[in-house]
Amino acid sequence: MPRGSLIVQKFGGSSVADAAGICRAARRIAKTREAGYQVVAVVSAMGDTTDQLCDLAAGVSQNPNPGALDALLSMGEAVSSSLLAMALVDCGQAARTFTGSQAGLITDSVHGKARITDVRPGRIRTCLDHDTVPIVAGFQGRTQKGRRVTTLGRGGSDLTAVALAAALGAGICEIYTDVDGVYTADPRIVPTARKIAALSSEEMLEFSACGSKVMHLRSVEYARRFGLPLHVRSSFTDEMGTLILPGLDRSPFQRPAPEQAVITEVSGCEALAEITVAGLPDDPESMSALFRTLSQSVTIQSVVEKRPGPARRADVVFSLPALQAATALSVLRAQQSDLDFQDLQHNGRAGKVMLSGLGMRSSPAVFSTFFSALSKARVDLDLIEISETGLSALTGADQLETAVRAVRSAFGLAMDGVGKVSGGVRLAATRGPRPGGVSRPETSKDGRRSSSPVPAPLGVHTL
């Protein structure tokens, strides 16, 4: 089946909240089929069904068995999928329902927030080959051993849809909801918020990590690693929504892979400086004035505010390129009386150890391994940053090489010498920022990938 002829359409709880919504979803699927596309539908539970099932469980048990609770919660999506199948038949479309287990979603054994370890969509392919619409119950899967029902966590139907779209080679995954796209802010709170026509998967990762509820965080991570475009749309209109587009070179996986953090690069930068503005008045206006003063002349990379005591003053620490430190100090000294801070401190030899990849914020294994490695190496840290695509910490330039070596060793990325690449990951400390991106695994002459002598921690994949 050529890529592009298949569309996965996911309908959220608000889209199938009642009979009218289910019929509306069925008509949309039928219309897509009439346009010449094959369709796989993924559904959430109707409206507040999951909350109601949780309340029922709490009413009969103060501490419900996690496995039994997952089995109960998975029933909500089964109801939606059965009703949608009935509506599709009335629209003249053959349909068949599948649980997450029947659709081939294999997970680990963590009930309530399971992670996908494999996708085996053989039954879905067969259904498509028979010109039938597969309707998959989202939010759920099964364990490899024991075949126990698991759930993927709130919003997990997005993840079901994305995982199936990646495994089936779909051209796009459409996420239908009660809003018509991704906005610059919540339009219910900020009336002037505008809809974004298109954005990158990296931008959507940050939106999701910062609290946007339009897309499930883990589903955006999964789509990005497979280079899968997403389209967030309203179930109630035919208008275009928001396209979430991965980078053209961001598709390192060619087959279903475990849902886990992906480490693509370990690097270091020693051309940094650290400045502490001590005793700044502890109020938003003073902070705003400080960075307004600096914004025209320097590039700030990391910021942290420290409150040393009850004197209503704070220390603000920030990092910047070392070549800009003299300019920043000069500007700050000239404005000291206006900004009303007490002192300036300067560390001209700072370095940053950086870990790049996917799933940083949602993988506790990455966070704990990173800091455990640096602690064991006795590396002093400051100005820690974490996002969905990176984890970094500032340290002294004299400790940078030790820090980089400790981190790469902890993640199984050993190398023979400085500047070499092992397992497709660039490991040497650099003297300035380099372009990012996914490196490809290094391949030997016989076509086999090179291996690392130190295994990566559980739940972490290294390229």
Steps between C-alpha positions, in 0.01 A plus 500: 500500500667825390563761767240773477202278407422434867377752757461431871218703655475530877182628663527631855245472779334830413467389137308183593329632813149414376311333218517813283878518540543132414289539186700810406825303535357219287406742222850648504658156469263410216582826320873430529448150361295636210795728419707188433686452831514207732416594857588362842284656773611528862250606766507624858231430758184707473513834682572453870468121497853439628445736794172325580668159496774631730231626740330162495826326581565741788152427632566130537867504598726750673800347324387333174723227359691669211442212259129484576473878469663495156261225389206714617620825341561330165126435473427866420677488165335165418157666526603786269648269237190277491265796457721650228496167314117506501496855366751416227290208376206740469730721287561207266847413633610159623663529843663277760595582859829420671620533857849638549624146553338373178648796311851392605590764761755330729603683815706462814327392820458841666125526557347844462787647298636221283754569226489340158771239438381368161224539241379194305218622276456181295126476568453864407679447167280199425190702581611777261574242229135390527384859437372533855551789743686389814373682810753476781431565867761755604678548831577131550730210415618176652812365661731260315493249785165402640311709241360724772306814403687826561413865449732769364405789729269796445496606138635160400267467200719756321793267558305199371419686179856621442655159573267327254554769236878456528480119489265500200691766304208744496545829317355701789330461835199726555409589860135609527399696806269782612741778398598586144876490548788613719484859623763741627314493834180352639230700309260454793742704713664723239238615246769639267681165470546395138500158339835374372481358147814287528781438744786258543483192719772655718279803564201278574710302747567817695133603479394162641769499768391846615140392556325514163229233507435488127754222435625223726871560568613142441308483172687803365832338598399178324389680183823699487724197518318338204470818292120478514297818423208577732191709433302634797144574382152570629238227481233764450627680188679419176755779542872434495649475846867501600762291323783369718789422269816306589839596358578328173806331652333396824392144420770264635260210559376293210296253707302511826730560794443508876353822635804626686739789517734523201850632565654648186791708626722578798706816469665774699561871451780673689464850348257621765497746787279522806393830656322546833303818562489498881240678711252594228159613636280192505212616280396436138570857384863487617554170317339647189718811518814288539447302184366798310835664572693198373280402205651743250861397551534135611344156452374340822498120499395387849348681797430404861381714791625431851331643809764499775288639783199706612646839394278513189807486280615220272809387314451452126749269328524472123734355241605647166773458238837581657581759233197704612581497872704824498217683321240370746710602802558846356129555433400376845755714684381808312139426602562381857336796671191483276464124539573524875700178534777463758785314330626323187681167492662354193623153407675528165578130467171313495405199292179320413448126462204427272293191428281517188224277374130431552286440806726668756227643717277192490774245579611486865777255401678770296481757777622267775779347288629842392528637853619175654788489251603858575469446875725194489754699298486775768403765246355821647181612324306821455229640269330174408268504198262233374265493202351224287805503273786579736645480849798710600688630801759771546829411665854632519704489180765298683243229574337493158700215348440288809127578480470411131689173547289406802171563319594317181626204702178488703295484180719236339668737254868422556760622248867440430616860487391862502315607188400152388144385447369180657159359422414806295529734799746789498670493837783750509474831682476790258606862530170638383150400393458256212199424286272240654322211335490124515823323419479165324645186654854432383520199270796272443609365161293185544186710552464441873452782748774568746427401859570668832678314783279669764122441481261794512270514803165324486246700302761696303600449138824632352554564132 
